[in-house]
């Protein structure tokens, strides 16, 4: 084979390996009770969402267990994340549409460093749901979060029913919420 053909083959293998590695590294989520869509479809046994206690923007402690009886979306995001910025207005709209009696969206900021940007961001985006600061406990229980946004959808009994890695349209979450109400 010519050098040109070998070069093209090598480049192709590198691209395929890179795509495979990128796919695997952004789809692996290790949790205390692993959540996989395959497992969910096979036995319809859903793991309990690990409880947590996180500080909100006002210094109050927010626990997941406080939201039993509601559908909960736990959204891991950051102020610097482009897809997160595009998805947050849709979460704001969903929270307004369903109200606090049916739906609780909990935005968990994974920002690091100067956290003063988070309240400014929340105000600028008119976020109408609790914004929480991440900590090691939730990172251990739900993570590692390797790609943001990452959203866990929890049913009214506190079971993780879906995991959305990456930006999803409002209709995706609306369908999930409607199926759990």
Protein Blocks (a to p, Z undefined) as FASTA:
>chain_A
ZZklmmmmmmmmmmmmmmmmmmmmmmpccdfbdcdfklmmmnopacdddddddddfkopa
cdfklmgoiacddddddfklmklmmmmmmmmmmmmmnopmlpccddddfbehjfklmmmm
mmmnopabdcddddfklmmmmmccfbdcddddddfkopafbdcedjddfklmmmmmmmmZ
Z
